[in-house]
Amino acid sequence: MEIRLARDIQTDSIVDGEGIRTVIWTQGCIHNCKGCHNPDTHSFTDGFLVDIENIKEIQIGDTVIPL
């Protein structure tokens, strides 16, 4: 199974919640919220497809494994 991503997986976000987080930027949104910080993620056809098996392997314990 595949998922459409808007960007590469970010493993060091400090603005998307408390502490250091890994962020998976998915592509496609119907909400169109006023003031959205990521309007480039709204399209359902942009971005790129990734097999979800690869995403599950990104972080194992303290080790980050790149796609």
Helices and strands as residue ranges (DSSP letters): E 2-5, E 10-13, E 21-23, G 39-41, E 48-51, H 52-56, E 59-60, E 63-64
